[in-house]
């Protein structure tokens, strides 16, 4: 912060506002927008991987694999998101610490679960108490990403399963007639064709994922909703920059951010749909051919 902002009580008008918007907490608020974008950028591909594994598993010939794939899709989709987000990070954290406890402290014979307490040896904790704060924040963010990916992977898996079944069977039979193995048919015919039918459902999931990013606050991540509420609430003269309740304006900024992100997403998915439908025997492909014919 510059020298001119050293004493906010001497500032007025735009000078006061410019100094107010450049405080350390506001810098954290601005960076929290990047946190949301990073969450979306990492969670989406990881969720797609989980979804593909679940969809392929649900169609497997082996009964245990098929039950595992269908169980993952059905169970996760049947649990309310907020319950899942509150449970999974704790379960994952304790699961990781338990494995580290068994590997790194085999001499400790006391049970890990002691009443309501979960007790592991000091070196098994994740992260360690001596680790810097940024490492604690990255670990919490990683648990959040994994939780989001597991939840939306199940929904994506159901979308992929329907998309696999929507691919015309005659295309697969033709590939088999040319001597392709089952694995070759999957990679060269079924998987590429599946995306045409999966994109509409995936676009809806992406929009829902955008809308649930404020749940980061429940996972201990200081996201844009946390900072909007923190900065917008009324500040008395005990603070450097006292002001009345401005949460309406801060949440209006969040509204514009999410609307803009949604609009950009709609444009991107529309172009993807146009590209994948080109020349395909689908409603979208037929519409494109009709437009070319005119």
Secondary structure, DSSP 4 states (H G I P E B T S, - for coil): --GGGS-GGG--HHHHHHHHTTSHHHHHHHHHHHHHHHHHHHHHHHHHHHHHHHHHHHT-SSHHHHHHHHHHHHHHHHS-HHHHHHHHHHHHHHHHHHHHHHHH-TT--S-SEETTEE---GGGSSS-TTS-HHHHHHHHHHHHHHHHHHHHHHHHHHHHHHHHHHS-HHHHHHHHHTT--HHHHIIIIIHHHHHHHHHHHHHHHHHHHHHHGGGGGGGT---HHHHHHHHHS-B-TTSTT-B---HHHHHHHHHHHHHHHHHHHHHHHHHHHHHHHTT-SSHHHHHHHHHHH-
